[in-house]
Amino acid sequence: MSITFLYLFLVLKNTALLKKESVVIKYNPFFLPFLESFYKEGLLLSYKVIYKHNLIVGIRIYLRFLYNKFNLSNLKIISTPSNKKYLKYKDICKFFSIKSILFLSTTRGILTNFECQKQLIGGKLYYIC
């Protein structure tokens, strides 16, 4: 996990803790798969790429909240550049009863623990929510 991904997670978590509804970050094409996985799991309301004079400038991210609490406020970063955590398929099956969502980087892209169980694969654990 590179520093740029840590930047994305910290910006999202801090925005959730400050109870802001949206945030604008500098564009990075590697952020889009992560944002898409957040969106699929219902943690983000939406996101859109910001253009200025036909050039990509940034990404505006809209956070989802329920009962005056943002979903991303309990986001925990597991893997860091110096401490990487890998989970096998058998380890992922142990998390089936837990109500948390694990996000893993696999050979098939960024997947959740439920998608990894369906495809019978493991991967590098990035974060838990």
Accessible surface in RSA format (square Angstrom, percent):
REM  Atomic radii and reference values for relative SASA: ProtOr
REM  Chains: A
REM  Algorithm: Lee & Richards
REM  Probe-radius: 1.40
REM  Slices: 20
REM RES _ NUM      All-atoms   Total-Side   Main-Chain    Non-polar    All polar
REM                ABS   REL    ABS   REL    ABS   REL    ABS   REL    ABS   REL
RES MET A   1    12.55   6.5   0.00   0.0  12.55  29.9   3.17   2.7   9.38  12.4
RES SER A   2    51.89  43.8  42.66  56.9   9.23  21.3  47.45 101.0   4.44   6.2
RES ILE A   3   122.47  69.7 121.30  90.4   1.17   2.8 121.30  87.3   1.17   3.2
RES THR A   4    60.17  42.8  58.44  59.2   1.73   4.1  55.30  74.3   4.87   7.4
RES PHE A   5    28.77  14.4  28.77  17.8   0.00   0.0  28.77  17.4   0.00   0.0
RES LEU A   6    26.66  14.8  26.66  19.1   0.00   0.0  26.66  18.7   0.00   0.0
RES TYR A   7   102.65  47.9  98.34  55.9   4.32  11.2  76.57  57.5  26.09  32.2
RES LEU A   8     0.00   0.0   0.00   0.0   0.00   0.0   0.00   0.0   0.00   0.0
RES PHE A   9     0.00   0.0   0.00   0.0   0.00   0.0   0.00   0.0   0.00   0.0
RES LEU A  10    89.68  49.9  89.66  64.1   0.02   0.1  89.68  63.0   0.00   0.0
RES VAL A  11    27.50  18.1  24.69  22.3   2.82   6.8  27.18  23.6   0.32   0.9
RES LEU A  12     0.00   0.0   0.00   0.0   0.00   0.0   0.00   0.0   0.00   0.0
RES LYS A  13    50.39  24.6  50.39  30.9   0.00   0.0  32.44  29.2  17.95  19.1
RES ASN A  14    78.72  54.3  77.99  75.4   0.74   1.8  18.65  44.9  60.08  58.1
RES THR A  15     7.54   5.4   6.06   6.1   1.48   3.5   1.24   1.7   6.30   9.5
RES ALA A  16     2.71   2.5   0.00   0.0   2.71   6.2   0.00   0.0   2.71   7.2
RES LEU A  17   101.46  56.5  78.61  56.2  22.85  57.4  80.81  56.8  20.65  55.6
RES LEU A  18   122.16  68.0  98.51  70.5  23.65  59.4 102.53  72.0  19.63  52.8
RES LYS A  19   128.33  62.6 108.03  66.3  20.30  48.3  66.33  59.7  62.00  66.0
RES LYS A  20   115.86  56.5 111.06  68.1   4.80  11.4  62.76  56.5  53.10  56.6
RES GLU A  21   113.31  65.1 107.63  81.4   5.68  13.5  32.62  63.1  80.69  65.9
RES SER A  22    31.38  26.5  20.27  27.1  11.11  25.6   1.26   2.7  30.12  42.2
RES VAL A  23    27.85  18.3  22.76  20.6   5.09  12.3  27.85  24.2   0.00   0.0
RES VAL A  24    73.78  48.5  49.26  44.6  24.52  59.1  49.26  42.8  24.52  66.5
RES ILE A  25     4.49   2.6   0.99   0.7   3.50   8.4   4.31   3.1   0.18   0.5
RES LYS A  26   164.07  80.0 153.59  94.2  10.48  25.0 101.06  91.0  63.01  67.1
RES TYR A  27    57.63  26.9  41.44  23.6  16.19  42.1  26.08  19.6  31.55  38.9
RES ASN A  28    28.21  19.5  27.20  26.3   1.00   2.4   7.42  17.9  20.79  20.1
RES PRO A  29    77.64  56.6  69.10  63.0   8.53  31.0  69.22  57.1   8.42  52.3
RES PHE A  30   132.62  66.3 130.23  80.7   2.38   6.2 131.51  79.7   1.11   3.2
RES PHE A  31     4.55   2.3   4.55   2.8   0.00   0.0   4.55   2.8   0.00   0.0
RES LEU A  32    50.09  27.9  49.40  35.3   0.69   1.7  49.72  34.9   0.37   1.0
RES PRO A  33    65.03  47.4  55.02  50.2  10.01  36.4  62.52  51.6   2.51  15.6
RES PHE A  34     4.85   2.4   4.85   3.0   0.00   0.0   4.85   2.9   0.00   0.0
RES LEU A  35     0.00   0.0   0.00   0.0   0.00   0.0   0.00   0.0   0.00   0.0
RES GLU A  36    64.90  37.3  64.90  49.1   0.00   0.0  29.91  57.9  34.99  28.6
RES SER A  37     7.73   6.5   5.27   7.0   2.46   5.7   7.38  15.7   0.35   0.5
RES PHE A  38     0.00   0.0   0.00   0.0   0.00   0.0   0.00   0.0   0.00   0.0
RES TYR A  39   103.08  48.1  95.42  54.3   7.66  19.9  47.26  35.5  55.82  68.8
RES LYS A  40   136.64  66.7 100.65  61.8  35.98  85.7  57.31  51.6  79.32  84.5
RES GLU A  41    52.79  30.3  30.78  23.3  22.01  52.4   4.07   7.9  48.72  39.8
RES GLY A  42    24.46  30.2   0.00   N/A  24.46  30.2  21.28  58.4   3.19   7.1
RES LEU A  43    13.65   7.6  13.46   9.6   0.20   0.5  13.46   9.5   0.20   0.5
RES LEU A  44     0.06   0.0   0.00   0.0   0.06   0.2   0.00   0.0   0.06   0.2
RES LEU A  45    94.99  52.9  88.01  63.0   6.98  17.5  88.01  61.8   6.98  18.8
RES SER A  46    42.09  35.6  41.49  55.4   0.60   1.4  29.77  63.4  12.31  17.3
RES TYR A  47    52.84  24.7  33.87  19.3  18.96  49.3  20.55  15.4  32.29  39.8
RES LYS A  48   115.45  56.3 110.73  67.9   4.72  11.2  61.99  55.8  53.47  57.0
RES VAL A  49    40.23  26.5  25.76  23.3  14.47  34.9  25.76  22.4  14.47  39.2
RES ILE A  50    49.43  28.1  46.02  34.3   3.40   8.2  49.43  35.6   0.00   0.0
RES TYR A  51   138.96  64.9 112.83  64.2  26.13  68.0  78.44  58.9  60.52  74.6
RES LYS A  52   128.23  62.6 121.52  74.6   6.70  16.0  69.49  62.5  58.73  62.6
RES HIS A  53   157.79  86.2 124.70  86.7  33.09  84.6  95.85  98.8  61.93  72.1
RES ASN A  54   146.87 101.3 118.71 114.7  28.16  67.8  28.50  68.6 118.37 114.4
RES LEU A  55   126.27  70.3 124.84  89.3   1.43   3.6 126.27  88.7   0.00   0.0
RES ILE A  56    76.68  43.6  49.92  37.2  26.76  64.5  49.92  35.9  26.76  72.6
RES VAL A  57    74.16  48.8  61.76  55.9  12.40  29.9  65.63  57.0   8.53  23.1
RES GLY A  58     1.71   2.1   0.00   N/A   1.71   2.1   1.71   4.7   0.00   0.0
RES ILE A  59     0.00   0.0   0.00   0.0   0.00   0.0   0.00   0.0   0.00   0.0
RES ARG A  60    72.77  30.6  72.77  37.1   0.00   0.0   3.71   5.1  69.06  41.9
RES ILE A  61     0.00   0.0   0.00   0.0   0.00   0.0   0.00   0.0   0.00   0.0
RES TYR A  62    64.90  30.3  64.90  36.9   0.00   0.0  47.68  35.8  17.21  21.2
RES LEU A  63     3.69   2.1   0.80   0.6   2.89   7.3   0.80   0.6   2.89   7.8
RES ARG A  64    78.89  33.1  76.82  39.2   2.08   4.9  14.01  19.1  64.88  39.3
RES PHE A  65    93.30  46.7  78.63  48.7  14.67  38.2  78.63  47.7  14.67  42.0
RES LEU A  66   103.40  57.6  98.33  70.3   5.08  12.8 100.37  70.5   3.03   8.2
RES TYR A  67   215.03 100.4 178.75 101.7  36.28  94.4 143.54 107.9  71.49  88.1
RES ASN A  68   113.58  78.3 101.98  98.5  11.60  27.9  28.45  68.5  85.13  82.3
RES LYS A  69   128.15  62.5 125.23  76.8   2.92   6.9  75.92  68.3  52.23  55.6
RES PHE A  70    14.13   7.1  10.66   6.6   3.47   9.0  10.71   6.5   3.41   9.8
RES ASN A  71    34.37  23.7  24.69  23.9   9.68  23.3  10.62  25.6  23.75  23.0
RES LEU A  72     1.14   0.6   0.80   0.6   0.34   0.8   0.80   0.6   0.34   0.9
RES SER A  73    24.50  20.7  15.18  20.3   9.32  21.5  13.42  28.6  11.07  15.5
RES ASN A  74    79.07  54.5  69.75  67.4   9.32  22.4  30.84  74.2  48.22  46.6
RES LEU A  75     0.79   0.4   0.07   0.1   0.72   1.8   0.07   0.0   0.72   1.9
RES LYS A  76   128.40  62.6 124.36  76.3   4.04   9.6  71.49  64.3  56.91  60.6
RES ILE A  77    47.96  27.3  20.25  15.1  27.72  66.8  20.25  14.6  27.72  75.2
RES ILE A  78    54.68  31.1  42.59  31.7  12.08  29.1  44.56  32.1  10.12  27.5
RES SER A  79     0.00   0.0   0.00   0.0   0.00   0.0   0.00   0.0   0.00   0.0
RES THR A  80    46.03  32.7  46.03  46.7   0.00   0.0  42.77  57.5   3.25   4.9
RES PRO A  81    57.43  41.9  40.37  36.8  17.06  62.0  41.21  34.0  16.22 100.8
RES SER A  82   112.44  95.0  70.85  94.6  41.60  95.8  55.98 119.2  56.46  79.1
RES ASN A  83    74.53  51.4  71.81  69.4   2.72   6.5  18.78  45.2  55.75  53.9
RES LYS A  84    98.50  48.1  75.44  46.3  23.06  54.9  23.38  21.0  75.12  80.0
RES LYS A  85    89.34  43.6  87.15  53.5   2.19   5.2  45.91  41.3  43.44  46.3
RES TYR A  86   143.52  67.0 118.36  67.3  25.16  65.5  94.18  70.8  49.34  60.8
RES LEU A  87    27.52  15.3  23.38  16.7   4.14  10.4  24.12  16.9   3.39   9.1
RES LYS A  88   153.68  75.0 148.51  91.1   5.16  12.3  96.80  87.1  56.88  60.6
RES TYR A  89    75.39  35.2  72.02  41.0   3.38   8.8  48.11  36.2  27.28  33.6
RES LYS A  90   159.81  78.0 155.26  95.3   4.56  10.8  99.54  89.6  60.27  64.2
RES ASP A  91    44.40  31.1  44.17  44.0   0.23   0.5   7.79  18.3  36.61  36.5
RES ILE A  92     0.00   0.0   0.00   0.0   0.00   0.0   0.00   0.0   0.00   0.0
RES CYS A  93    50.65  38.3  39.43  44.0  11.22  26.4  24.68  62.5  25.97  28.0
RES LYS A  94   153.60  74.9 129.24  79.3  24.37  58.0  90.92  81.8  62.68  66.8
RES PHE A  95    55.77  27.9  55.65  34.5   0.11   0.3  55.65  33.7   0.11   0.3
RES PHE A  96   135.61  67.8 124.60  77.2  11.01  28.6 124.78  75.6  10.83  31.0
RES SER A  97   100.11  84.6  68.25  91.1  31.85  73.4  53.52 114.0  46.59  65.3
RES ILE A  98    78.98  44.9  70.90  52.8   8.08  19.5  75.91  54.7   3.06   8.3
RES LYS A  99   203.11  99.1 170.80 104.8  32.31  76.9 121.60 109.5  81.51  86.8
RES SER A 100    33.72  28.5  29.55  39.4   4.17   9.6   3.42   7.3  30.30  42.4
RES ILE A 101    28.92  16.5  28.92  21.5   0.00   0.0  28.92  20.8   0.00   0.0
RES LEU A 102     1.54   0.9   1.54   1.1   0.00   0.0   1.54   1.1   0.00   0.0
RES PHE A 103     0.00   0.0   0.00   0.0   0.00   0.0   0.00   0.0   0.00   0.0
RES LEU A 104     0.00   0.0   0.00   0.0   0.00   0.0   0.00   0.0   0.00   0.0
RES SER A 105    29.73  25.1  24.05  32.1   5.67  13.1   0.23   0.5  29.49  41.3
RES THR A 106    19.29  13.7   0.30   0.3  18.99  45.3   6.85   9.2  12.44  18.8
RES THR A 107   139.36  99.1  98.60 100.0  40.77  97.2  91.79 123.3  47.58  71.9
RES ARG A 108   144.01  60.5 112.35  57.3  31.66  75.4  45.20  61.8  98.80  59.9
RES GLY A 109    35.38  43.6   0.00   N/A  35.38  43.6  32.83  90.1   2.55   5.7
RES ILE A 110    31.27  17.8  15.42  11.5  15.85  38.2  15.42  11.1  15.85  43.0
RES LEU A 111    19.37  10.8  19.26  13.8   0.12   0.3  19.37  13.6   0.00   0.0
RES THR A 112     3.24   2.3   3.24   3.3   0.00   0.0   2.98   4.0   0.26   0.4
RES ASN A 113     0.32   0.2   0.32   0.3   0.00   0.0   0.00   0.0   0.32   0.3
RES PHE A 114    73.52  36.8  71.77  44.5   1.75   4.6  72.34  43.9   1.18   3.4
RES GLU A 115    47.24  27.1  46.74  35.4   0.50   1.2  21.44  41.5  25.81  21.1
RES CYS A 116     0.00   0.0   0.00   0.0   0.00   0.0   0.00   0.0   0.00   0.0
RES GLN A 117    28.33  15.8  21.74  15.9   6.59  15.7  13.82  29.4  14.51  11.0
RES LYS A 118   169.37  82.6 136.31  83.6  33.06  78.7  91.24  82.1  78.13  83.2
RES GLN A 119    73.28  41.0  56.66  41.4  16.63  39.6  24.11  51.3  49.18  37.3
RES LEU A 120   117.33  65.3  98.42  70.4  18.91  47.5  98.42  69.1  18.91  50.9
RES ILE A 121    31.15  17.7  26.80  20.0   4.36  10.5  31.15  22.4   0.00   0.0
RES GLY A 122    25.57  31.5   0.00   N/A  25.57  31.5   6.98  19.1  18.59  41.6
RES GLY A 123    15.27  18.8   0.00   N/A  15.27  18.8  13.34  36.6   1.93   4.3
RES LYS A 124    36.59  17.9  35.47  21.8   1.12   2.7  13.94  12.6  22.65  24.1
RES LEU A 125    13.22   7.4  13.22   9.5   0.00   0.0  13.22   9.3   0.00   0.0
RES TYR A 126    13.91   6.5  13.91   7.9   0.00   0.0   0.32   0.2  13.59  16.8
RES TYR A 127     0.00   0.0   0.00   0.0   0.00   0.0   0.00   0.0   0.00   0.0
RES ILE A 128    34.07  19.4  34.07  25.4   0.00   0.0  34.07  24.5   0.00   0.0
RES CYS A 129    17.48  13.2   3.38   3.8  14.10  33.1   9.93  25.2   7.55   8.1
END  Absolute sums over single chains surface
CHAIN  1 A     7915.7       6738.9       1176.7       4919.4       2996.2
END  Absolute sums over all chains
TOTAL          7915.7       6738.9       1176.7       4919.4       2996.2
